[in-house]
Amino acid sequence: MSAELERLFPGSAPVLLDGAMGTALRRLGWPVTEPTVLANLDAPALVSTVHDGYVAAGARVLHTNTFGALLGVIDDPRRRLDAVLAGARLARRTARTGQVVAGSLGAYDLAFHGPRLHDVVRALVDEGVDLLVFETCNTVRNADVALELRAECAPKLPLVVCASSTDGSPADRARVSDVLARLRASGEPVEPGLNCGRGPHELLKLALAQDEPPRWLKPSAGPPDDLVDDNVMAAFARAARLRGARYLGGCCGSDAATIALMGAALHGAHA
């Protein structure tokens, strides 16, 4: 449990997170062949439209459109950083009173990104994000790098690090448990979480299988060809809240309508 995160959201009421950015941008026409982070520069109105939808849905945390800043093929380092800065500014411009901006990064192979990783994190911090969120953190080593980055680049910011399931095999579940255990044992002010995965049912089962179930949960709506109904995501939010989760939102396949229904479900849930 992160005391820094608790200071952002005092009390015990559930906190509604936003939903997917990448899949939402694709639905609005952003080309599949282009890194989504570049939409911050080349189609800022699309990014703002997605953020506006989540604001209207009641989300209190807006993730910057920078999840893929390290993943996409961007030849120009300056253009990459400009896109990250623009992403933070677009989210900040949309945020209203009571809402915070999370600097978002995909945590694949963090150890192999070298100086550009530090540059991207510093850009988010310098632009004034309220917390850092590393999602899809799939190895203990990547979790360690996320902790090191926070200590070096943003020692005063809340940090969330989310592990993610892939195929649901015993080895996969053990890997997720190892990442979460490493975060809890670090002694650092970090909020462990889970994101994406194979849908809300699997993610909730994985969360409840942990010795200390994470409180930050952002499931996908399922495989692209088999998405669950928004009402299922809402039922997940209520069930997760009743089992102690506090920070709840959506990952791939979710949209503003999903988040609005999840928020409505949380209003009637008590932990």
KEKE-3310 file (N, C-alpha, C; in steps of 0.2 Angstrom, whole numbers, plus 5000, padded with zeros to 4 digits):
npx = (5004:5003:5008:5009:5000:4989:4988:4985:4972:4963:4954:4942:4935:4930:4940:4938:4946:4952:4949:4954:4966:4974:4966:4954:4958:4961:4948:4943:4950:4964:4978:4982:4995:5003:5013:5004:5007:5011:5000:4998:5005:5001:4987:4980:4967:4960:4965:4961:4948:4946:4950:4941:4929:4932:4932:4919:4913:4916:4929:4943:4956:4967:4976:4991:4993:5004:5008:5014:5026:5039:5039:5034:5041:5050:5060:5066:5073:5070:5057:5050:5051:5045:5032:5029:5029:5018:5008:5007:5003:4991:4983:4983:4977:4964:4960:4950:4944:4948:4953:4967:4983:4990:5006:5009:5017:5022:5028:5037:5052:5060:5074:5081:5080:5088:5096:5085:5074:5075:5075:5062:5054:5058:5054:5040:5039:5044:5034:5024:5016:5005:5007:5016:5013:5017:5013:5009:5020:5031:5041:5052:5064:5060:5051:5060:5068:5058:5056:5069:5069:5059:5064:5076:5071:5059:5057:5047:5034:5019:5019:5014:5014:5010:5007:5004:4994:4997:4995:4989:4994:5001:5014:5014:5005:5013:5024:5018:5014:5027:5031:5023:5025:5038:5037:5029:5038:5049:5050:5048:5038:5026:5012:5006:4999:4987:4985:4976:4978:4967:4954:4940:4936:4947:4957:4952:4951:4965:4969:4963:4970:4982:4993:4992:4980:4980:4976:4974:4966:4965:4957:4957:4944:4944:4949:4952:4943:4933:4926:4919:4903:4899:4892:4897:4910:4906:4900:4912:4919:4911:4912:4925:4928:4920:4929:4940:4947:4952:4955:4950:4947:4948:4956:4963:4950:4940:4930:4923:4910:4910:4918:4909:4898:4905:4908:4896:4892:4901:4896:4887:4894:4901:4915)
npy = (4994:5011:5025:5038:5038:5037:5049:5057:5053:5054:5045:5032:5029:5022:5023:5029:5024:5028:5022:5012:5019:5017:5007:5015:5026:5019:5016:5028:5031:5032:5027:5009:5006:5016:5022:5024:5035:5045:5051:5062:5072:5073:5071:5078:5082:5070:5063:5071:5070:5057:5058:5067:5060:5051:5059:5064:5052:5051:5047:5048:5047:5051:5044:5047:5048:5039:5026:5018:5024:5019:5008:5009:5011:5024:5035:5047:5054:5066:5069:5059:5062:5075:5070:5064:5074:5082:5073:5073:5086:5087:5078:5085:5097:5093:5087:5090:5098:5089:5078:5068:5067:5053:5048:5037:5022:5008:4993:4984:4976:4985:4986:4987:4998:5009:5025:5032:5028:5034:5048:5049:5046:5057:5068:5066:5068:5081:5088:5088:5077:5069:5056:5041:5027:5011:5000:4983:4975:4963:4955:4952:4959:4970:4976:4980:4989:4999:5003:5009:5019:5028:5031:5038:5048:5053:5055:5060:5057:5047:5030:5017:5000:4988:4971:4959:4946:4933:4920:4913:4901:4889:4893:4906:4912:4911:4919:4932:4932:4933:4945:4954:4951:4954:4968:4971:4967:4976:4987:5000:5015:5010:5006:4990:4983:4976:4974:4973:4958:4943:4947:4952:4942:4932:4941:4945:4933:4930:4941:4938:4927:4930:4932:4945:4953:4964:4981:4990:4988:4985:4978:4971:4971:4958:4946:4953:4948:4943:4951:4956:4961:4978:4978:4967:4971:4980:4973:4966:4977:4980:4968:4966:4978:4975:4965:4972:4979:4996:5005:5006:5002:5001:4992:4987:4987:4993:5008:5024:5022:5010:5013:5022:5014:5006:5015:5018:5006:5005:5014:5008:4999:4992:4991)
npz = (5000:4996:5004:4998:4988:4994:5000:4989:4987:4999:5013:5011:5000:4985:4970:4954:4940:4923:4906:4892:4881:4869:4861:4860:4853:4840:4837:4834:4822:4822:4814:4813:4810:4815:4829:4844:4853:4845:4841:4850:4845:4831:4830:4841:4844:4844:4855:4865:4864:4868:4882:4886:4886:4897:4907:4908:4911:4924:4929:4940:4938:4925:4913:4904:4887:4884:4885:4876:4873:4874:4866:4852:4836:4834:4826:4828:4842:4848:4843:4850:4863:4862:4859:4871:4881:4875:4877:4891:4893:4886:4894:4906:4903:4901:4913:4927:4943:4957:4949:4944:4935:4928:4924:4911:4907:4897:4904:4898:4896:4903:4907:4896:4889:4891:4891:4885:4892:4905:4900:4895:4907:4915:4907:4909:4922:4923:4917:4926:4930:4942:4947:4944:4933:4929:4918:4914:4919:4918:4923:4937:4937:4929:4937:4947:4940:4938:4951:4954:4945:4950:4962:4958:4948:4952:4967:4975:4970:4969:4966:4955:4950:4939:4937:4924:4918:4905:4898:4907:4913:4925:4927:4922:4931:4942:4939:4939:4953:4958:4954:4961:4974:4975:4974:4985:4995:4994:5002:4997:4993:4985:4975:4972:4957:4946:4928:4912:4905:4902:4903:4914:4923:4924:4929:4941:4948:4948:4956:4968:4972:4977:4991:4997:4991:4977:4976:4966:4951:4934:4922:4906:4893:4888:4875:4859:4849:4857:4867:4883:4889:4894:4905:4912:4915:4924:4934:4938:4944:4955:4962:4964:4972:4984:4988:4993:4984:4978:4968:4953:4936:4918:4905:4889:4876:4884:4886:4887:4890:4896:4908:4914:4918:4926:4936:4941:4947:4957:4966:4973:4980:4995:5005)
capx = (5000:5007:5005:5009:4994:4983:4988:4981:4965:4962:4948:4942:4930:4933:4943:4937:4951:4950:4950:4959:4968:4976:4960:4950:4961:4960:4941:4942:4953:4971:4981:4985:5002:5007:5013:4998:5010:5012:4994:4998:5007:4998:4980:4978:4960:4957:4967:4957:4941:4946:4951:4935:4924:4933:4930:4912:4911:4918:4936:4947:4963:4968:4982:4993:4993:5011:5010:5018:5032:5045:5038:5034:5047:5051:5067:5069:5072:5067:5050:5048:5050:5039:5026:5028:5027:5012:5003:5006:4999:4984:4979:4982:4972:4957:4958:4946:4945:4948:4956:4974:4986:4995:5011:5009:5022:5022:5035:5040:5059:5063:5081:5085:5079:5094:5095:5079:5069:5076:5073:5054:5051:5060:5049:5033:5039:5045:5028:5020:5011:5004:5009:5018:5010:5020:5009:5011:5027:5030:5047:5054:5069:5057:5049:5066:5070:5053:5057:5075:5067:5055:5069:5080:5068:5053:5056:5041:5028:5017:5021:5010:5017:5005:5009:4999:4994:4997:4991:4985:4997:5004:5021:5012:5002:5018:5028:5014:5015:5033:5032:5019:5029:5044:5035:5027:5044:5054:5050:5047:5031:5024:5006:5006:4992:4986:4981:4975:4976:4963:4947:4939:4935:4953:4960:4949:4953:4972:4970:4961:4974:4988:4993:4989:4977:4981:4970:4973:4965:4962:4957:4955:4938:4944:4952:4948:4937:4928:4925:4914:4898:4901:4889:4901:4915:4903:4900:4918:4921:4907:4914:4932:4927:4918:4934:4945:4950:4950:4957:4947:4946:4948:4962:4961:4944:4936:4929:4920:4903:4912:4920:4903:4895:4909:4907:4889:4892:4905:4893:4883:4898:4904:4921)
capy = (5000:5017:5031:5044:5037:5038:5056:5060:5051:5052:5042:5025:5028:5019:5028:5026:5025:5028:5015:5011:5024:5015:5005:5020:5030:5016:5016:5035:5032:5032:5021:5004:5005:5021:5022:5029:5041:5051:5055:5068:5078:5073:5071:5079:5082:5063:5061:5075:5067:5051:5060:5070:5054:5048:5064:5064:5046:5051:5045:5053:5047:5051:5041:5051:5044:5038:5019:5015:5029:5016:5002:5011:5013:5031:5036:5053:5054:5072:5068:5054:5066:5080:5067:5062:5081:5084:5069:5075:5092:5085:5075:5090:5102:5090:5086:5095:5098:5082:5073:5068:5064:5048:5047:5030:5019:5001:4991:4979:4976:4992:4986:4987:5005:5013:5032:5035:5027:5040:5054:5049:5047:5064:5072:5066:5072:5089:5091:5089:5072:5068:5050:5037:5021:5007:4994:4977:4974:4956:4952:4955:4964:4976:4979:4983:4995:5004:5006:5013:5025:5032:5034:5043:5053:5056:5052:5062:5055:5040:5025:5011:4996:4983:4965:4957:4939:4932:4914:4910:4895:4890:4897:4913:4915:4911:4925:4938:4932:4935:4952:4957:4949:4959:4975:4972:4966:4981:4993:5006:5017:5008:5002:4985:4982:4971:4977:4970:4951:4940:4949:4953:4936:4930:4946:4945:4927:4931:4945:4935:4921:4933:4933:4951:4955:4971:4986:4993:4983:4987:4972:4971:4968:4952:4946:4958:4945:4940:4956:4955:4966:4983:4976:4962:4975:4984:4967:4965:4982:4979:4962:4968:4982:4971:4961:4976:4984:5003:5009:5002:5005:4997:4992:4986:4986:4997:5014:5029:5019:5005:5016:5025:5009:5003:5020:5017:5000:5006:5019:5004:4994:4994:4986)
capz = (5000:4995:5008:4994:4984:4999:5001:4984:4988:5007:5014:5009:4995:4978:4965:4947:4935:4916:4902:4887:4876:4862:4857:4859:4847:4834:4835:4831:4816:4822:4810:4816:4809:4818:4837:4847:4856:4840:4841:4854:4840:4825:4831:4848:4845:4845:4861:4870:4864:4873:4889:4888:4888:4903:4912:4908:4914:4931:4931:4944:4936:4918:4911:4898:4881:4883:4887:4871:4871:4873:4862:4845:4832:4832:4824:4830:4849:4850:4842:4855:4869:4861:4860:4878:4884:4873:4880:4898:4893:4884:4900:4911:4900:4901:4920:4931:4950:4959:4945:4944:4929:4929:4919:4910:4903:4897:4907:4894:4895:4905:4908:4889:4885:4892:4893:4883:4897:4909:4897:4895:4914:4917:4903:4912:4929:4922:4914:4931:4932:4949:4949:4939:4933:4925:4917:4911:4921:4918:4926:4943:4935:4927:4943:4951:4937:4940:4958:4954:4941:4954:4967:4954:4944:4955:4973:4979:4967:4970:4960:4954:4946:4938:4933:4919:4915:4898:4895:4913:4914:4932:4926:4921:4937:4947:4938:4942:4960:4960:4953:4966:4980:4975:4975:4992:5000:4992:5007:4994:4993:4979:4975:4967:4954:4940:4922:4906:4906:4898:4905:4921:4927:4925:4933:4948:4951:4950:4962:4975:4973:4980:4999:4998:4984:4975:4977:4959:4946:4927:4917:4899:4892:4885:4869:4854:4846:4862:4872:4887:4889:4899:4912:4915:4918:4930:4939:4941:4948:4961:4966:4966:4978:4989:4991:4995:4979:4979:4962:4948:4929:4912:4900:4882:4874:4887:4884:4892:4892:4901:4914:4917:4921:4932:4942:4944:4951:4963:4970:4977:4983:5001:5007)
cpx = (5004:5004:5005:5003:4988:4982:4984:4974:4964:4955:4948:4937:4933:4935:4942:4943:4948:4950:4955:4960:4969:4970:4955:4952:4960:4953:4940:4946:4960:4974:4984:4993:5007:5007:5008:5001:5010:5005:4994:5000:5003:4990:4978:4971:4957:4959:4963:4950:4940:4946:4944:4929:4925:4931:4923:4909:4913:4924:4939:4954:4963:4975:4985:4994:5001:5013:5015:5024:5038:5045:5037:5040:5047:5058:5070:5068:5069:5059:5047:5046:5045:5033:5024:5025:5020:5006:5002:5001:4992:4980:4978:4977:4965:4955:4954:4947:4944:4950:4963:4976:4991:5000:5012:5014:5021:5029:5038:5048:5062:5070:5085:5084:5084:5092:5088:5073:5069:5073:5065:5051:5052:5055:5042:5033:5040:5039:5023:5015:5011:5006:5012:5015:5014:5016:5012:5018:5027:5036:5049:5060:5066:5054:5054:5068:5064:5054:5063:5073:5064:5060:5074:5077:5062:5052:5050:5034:5026:5018:5016:5013:5012:5008:5003:5000:4994:4993:4988:4988:4999:5010:5019:5009:5008:5023:5024:5015:5021:5034:5029:5022:5035:5043:5033:5033:5049:5055:5049:5040:5028:5017:5006:4999:4992:4983:4981:4973:4971:4955:4946:4939:4942:4957:4958:4951:4961:4973:4969:4966:4981:4987:4990:4986:4978:4975:4969:4972:4962:4962:4955:4948:4938:4948:4948:4942:4932:4927:4919:4909:4901:4898:4893:4907:4912:4902:4906:4920:4917:4910:4921:4932:4925:4923:4940:4949:4948:4950:4955:4945:4947:4954:4959:4954:4938:4935:4925:4913:4905:4914:4914:4899:4898:4908:4901:4889:4896:4901:4888:4887:4901:4910:4921)
cpy = (5006:5023:5037:5044:5039:5045:5060:5058:5049:5049:5035:5024:5026:5025:5025:5029:5026:5022:5016:5018:5022:5012:5010:5024:5026:5016:5023:5036:5032:5026:5016:5003:5011:5020:5027:5035:5047:5054:5061:5074:5078:5073:5072:5080:5075:5061:5065:5072:5061:5053:5063:5065:5052:5053:5064:5057:5046:5048:5050:5052:5046:5049:5045:5046:5043:5031:5016:5019:5025:5010:5004:5012:5020:5033:5042:5054:5061:5072:5064:5058:5072:5077:5065:5069:5083:5079:5071:5082:5091:5083:5081:5095:5099:5089:5092:5094:5091:5076:5074:5065:5059:5048:5040:5028:5011:4998:4985:4980:4983:4992:4987:4993:5010:5021:5035:5034:5033:5046:5054:5050:5054:5069:5072:5069:5079:5092:5091:5084:5071:5061:5046:5030:5017:5001:4988:4975:4966:4952:4956:4960:4970:4980:4983:4990:5001:5007:5011:5019:5030:5035:5039:5049:5057:5054:5054:5060:5048:5036:5019:5007:4990:4977:4963:4949:4938:4926:4910:4903:4895:4894:4905:4916:4915:4917:4931:4938:4935:4942:4956:4956:4954:4966:4976:4971:4972:4986:5000:5008:5016:5004:4997:4984:4976:4975:4972:4963:4948:4941:4949:4947:4933:4934:4946:4939:4927:4935:4942:4929:4924:4933:4939:4954:4963:4975:4990:4988:4987:4982:4974:4969:4961:4952:4950:4955:4942:4945:4955:4961:4971:4981:4971:4966:4978:4979:4966:4970:4982:4973:4963:4973:4979:4967:4965:4980:4991:5006:5004:5005:5000:4997:4990:4984:4990:5004:5018:5026:5014:5008:5020:5020:5006:5008:5019:5011:5001:5010:5014:4998:4996:4988:4986)
cpz = (5000:4999:5003:4990:4988:5000:4995:4984:4995:5007:5012:5003:4989:4974:4958:4943:4928:4913:4897:4883:4869:4858:4856:4853:4840:4832:4832:4825:4816:4818:4814:4816:4812:4826:4839:4850:4852:4839:4845:4850:4834:4825:4838:4849:4847:4852:4866:4870:4869:4880:4891:4890:4894:4909:4913:4912:4922:4933:4934:4942:4928:4916:4904:4893:4879:4885:4882:4869:4870:4868:4855:4842:4830:4832:4827:4838:4851:4849:4847:4861:4868:4862:4867:4882:4882:4876:4887:4898:4891:4890:4905:4909:4901:4909:4923:4939:4953:4955:4945:4937:4931:4923:4917:4905:4903:4899:4904:4894:4897:4905:4901:4886:4886:4893:4891:4888:4902:4907:4897:4902:4916:4913:4907:4919:4928:4920:4920:4932:4939:4952:4943:4939:4927:4924:4913:4912:4922:4920:4933:4942:4933:4932:4947:4947:4938:4946:4958:4950:4946:4959:4964:4951:4948:4962:4977:4976:4969:4964:4961:4949:4945:4934:4929:4918:4908:4896:4901:4915:4922:4932:4926:4928:4943:4946:4940:4949:4962:4959:4959:4973:4981:4977:4983:4997:4999:4998:5004:4994:4986:4979:4970:4964:4949:4934:4917:4907:4901:4899:4912:4925:4929:4930:4940:4952:4953:4956:4968:4977:4977:4988:5001:4992:4983:4975:4970:4954:4939:4922:4910:4898:4889:4879:4864:4851:4851:4868:4876:4887:4894:4905:4916:4919:4924:4936:4942:4946:4955:4965:4968:4972:4984:4992:4992:4990:4980:4972:4956:4941:4924:4908:4893:4881:4878:4884:4889:4894:4897:4908:4918:4921:4927:4938:4945:4949:4957:4968:4975:4981:4990:5003:5014)
residu = (MET:SER:ALA:GLU:LEU:GLU:ARG:LEU:PHE:PRO:GLY:SER:ALA:PRO:VAL:LEU:LEU:ASP:GLY:ALA:MET:GLY:THR:ALA:LEU:ARG:ARG:LEU:GLY:TRP:PRO:VAL:THR:GLU:PRO:THR:VAL:LEU:ALA:ASN:LEU:ASP:ALA:PRO:ALA:LEU:VAL:SER:THR:VAL:HIS:ASP:GLY:TYR:VAL:ALA:ALA:GLY:ALA:ARG:VAL:LEU:HIS:THR:ASN:THR:PHE:GLY:ALA:LEU:LEU:GLY:VAL:ILE:ASP:ASP:PRO:ARG:ARG:ARG:LEU:ASP:ALA:VAL:LEU:ALA:GLY:ALA:ARG:LEU:ALA:ARG:ARG:THR:ALA:ARG:THR:GLY:GLN:VAL:VAL:ALA:GLY:SER:LEU:GLY:ALA:TYR:ASP:LEU:ALA:PHE:HIS:GLY:PRO:ARG:LEU:HIS:ASP:VAL:VAL:ARG:ALA:LEU:VAL:ASP:GLU:GLY:VAL:ASP:LEU:LEU:VAL:PHE:GLU:THR:CYS:ASN:THR:VAL:ARG:ASN:ALA:ASP:VAL:ALA:LEU:GLU:LEU:ARG:ALA:GLU:CYS:ALA:PRO:LYS:LEU:PRO:LEU:VAL:VAL:CYS:ALA:SER:SER:THR:ASP:GLY:SER:PRO:ALA:ASP:ARG:ALA:ARG:VAL:SER:ASP:VAL:LEU:ALA:ARG:LEU:ARG:ALA:SER:GLY:GLU:PRO:VAL:GLU:PRO:GLY:LEU:ASN:CYS:GLY:ARG:GLY:PRO:HIS:GLU:LEU:LEU:LYS:LEU:ALA:LEU:ALA:GLN:ASP:GLU:PRO:PRO:ARG:TRP:LEU:LYS:PRO:SER:ALA:GLY:PRO:PRO:ASP:ASP:LEU:VAL:ASP:ASP:ASN:VAL:MET:ALA:ALA:PHE:ALA:ARG:ALA:ALA:ARG:LEU:ARG:GLY:ALA:ARG:TYR:LEU:GLY:GLY:CYS:CYS:GLY:SER:ASP:ALA:ALA:THR:ILE:ALA:LEU:MET:GLY:ALA:ALA:LEU:HIS:GLY:ALA:HIS:ALA)
# end
